[in-house]
Amino acid sequence: MLFNLKTSMIPLAAVLLTVTVSHAQSANPLDAVPEKMPFDVPYGVPVSLERADAVLTAAVSESKNRNWKMVCALVDSSGSLVSFKRMDGAQLASIEIAIHKARASARYRRETKAFEAGVQNGNNYLLTLDDVIASRGGIPLVDSGKLVGAIGCSGGTGSQDEAVAKAGVAALK
């Protein structure tokens, strides 16, 4: 029996066409259109230096209690730096990372943990957005239902950074 290239290619083409069509027709979860705008927290009056320092003092206190060396940054609702604390011995890379986490959290009105979860779930397009950081430790500061700033902490694992940031957020209330 001789191999006929022309007749062998027809079944192969049919299989490729079927795979391509079924792949194109599969639902993309990102195509879902939500009823409400996600993360639609209105911006409020930017956090004052006094309140920013109180938040950072609480975050640093939590970090000291756990013997973690952290860098903590606090930005206003526009993402501009208001206050900053670097603990002795904290890794130097965390200086910019803490600021980045705070800025991304304020500008996108969500915890940076949301970006981390999105990337882990395969939504790599998130990494194409300006100023995103997909690492937990950035948390918005919301007062009376309005976003007034955000805190960013870095120096430990993501869960350590998040725990310290949450201690700071708790001091805002």
Stockholm file with secondary structure:
# STOCKHOLM 1.0

chainA/1-173         MLFNLKTSMIPLAAVLLTVTVSHAQSANPLDAVPEKMPFDVPYGVPVSLERADAVLTAAVSESKNRNWKMVCALVDSSGSLVSFKRMDGAQLASIEIAIHKARASARYRRETKAFEAGVQNGNNYLLTLDDVIASRGGIPLVDSGKLVGAIGCSGGTGSQDEAVAKAGVAALK
#=GR chainA/1-173 SS CCCCHHHHHHHHHHHHHHHHHHHHHSCCGGGCCCSSCTTCCCBCSCCCHHHHHHHHHHHHHHHHHTTCCCEEEEEETTSCEEEEEECTTCCTHHHHHHHHHHHHHHHHTSCHHHHHHHHHTTCGGGGGSTTCCCSSCEEEEEETTEEEEEEEEESSCHHHHHHHHHHHHHHHC
#=GC SS_cons         CCCCHHHHHHHHHHHHHHHHHHHHHSCCGGGCCCSSCTTCCCBCSCCCHHHHHHHHHHHHHHHHHTTCCCEEEEEETTSCEEEEEECTTCCTHHHHHHHHHHHHHHHHTSCHHHHHHHHHTTCGGGGGSTTCCCSSCEEEEEETTEEEEEEEEESSCHHHHHHHHHHHHHHHC
//
